[in-house]
Amino acid sequence: MKKFYFCRFLLFFFWGIFLFPLGAAEKDSAVYIEKKPGFQDMLKARAAAQEEKPQVIKKDFKMDFSNLDIPTTADLFVQVWHQPSFSQDLTGACWSFSATSFFESEIYRLSGRQIRLSAMHTVYWEFVEKARRFVRERGDSDFVRGSQPNAILHIFAEYGALPYEAYNGMKSGSDIFNDIKMFSEMKAYLESVKAAGAWNEEAVIATVRAIMNSHMGAPPEKVLANGAEMTPQEYFKNVLGLKLEDYWNFISLMEFPFYEKVEYPVSDNWWHCRDYINLPLDVFMKIIKKAAREGYSVCMAGDNSEPGFFPPLNAAVVPSFDIPADYIDDAARQMRFNSESTTDDHAIHLVGYLEKNGNDWYLIKDSGNRARDGRAPGYFFYREDFVKLKMMNIMAHKDVAKEFIIQP
């Protein structure tokens, strides 16, 4: 009997060593912090111009960053050329701001030209296409504020592009991008169309455009560029010179076959695009790592509502109390996507990298309001584990990816 108990003791002793190895990394701790007013709160106050209301002090559950050695400035990173970070203000247009920034960097990489494009020109025509599909599907189509970064490929192909100076998309007399009231009016109108069964596509599109014109201004039909008058389509073809087929989109989810094109199942993929190449996580990360080190940038979308996402320090990491970095794999991503603890919240532009303390950190150009609440306004510093667990889809030039995959 004593031998039996002694054997059990040895079994549990070695089992414990296996599960809890000696010398394990220190655990991250968590704290509740006071939630302070940020850039978005200031924008709302300016836009609404309303009486102040008593503020309720809220606390957020966040990782304690006090003992973490994180980057302090964007200047530490090896960067690709990019336009300065511009705020999307009070819009749901992160997808367009990030994708527009991505293609500005691509234009510079390919031609050396520094061009600022109009993100709101793309937003305008994207809303037109959303309304069009809403009519054709008899209301069985999501009409939402957001979209996916790869939507810009379809808008560029159909409607072209404009330089920012030709169309900024702001209401006359305003210096804030703001689609809140505009979207509410369009949404209410389309619901009335559905209720009445008034599926006249031409009339619906005309009304939706009239609403947008009153809030954003109508985009010009011609623009002067290189001494010539051009349509937006001609400007895209003759000035920008981008080959849209050279840009591939990727996701990494276990629920779909790897190395096949699939539909990304989120509401912002409102047109049910099936052009996403699904990759194993290790290949997904190799593309990102290679792009950063070889002078390319990457457009990404994923989650930004985590305890390790900390605007005051412009930092994003995965705390050990969520999951240790070494345990992040395909299953960890899929489980969080299924449970909706990982959601497709925000699109951003990866424009640089830094090797620090054995980790890759990525410089993220971010048009969101929270990116302006820290010490590096307009940027975030994502540690590699955060990208690996929480970034759900990317868009990159095919030359970065082709050595790893064969396009389906």
Order of alpha helices (4+ residues) and beta strands (2+ residues): alpha-beta-alpha-beta-beta-alpha-alpha-alpha-alpha-alpha-beta-beta-alpha-beta-beta-beta-alpha-beta-beta-beta-alpha-beta-beta-beta-alpha-beta-alpha
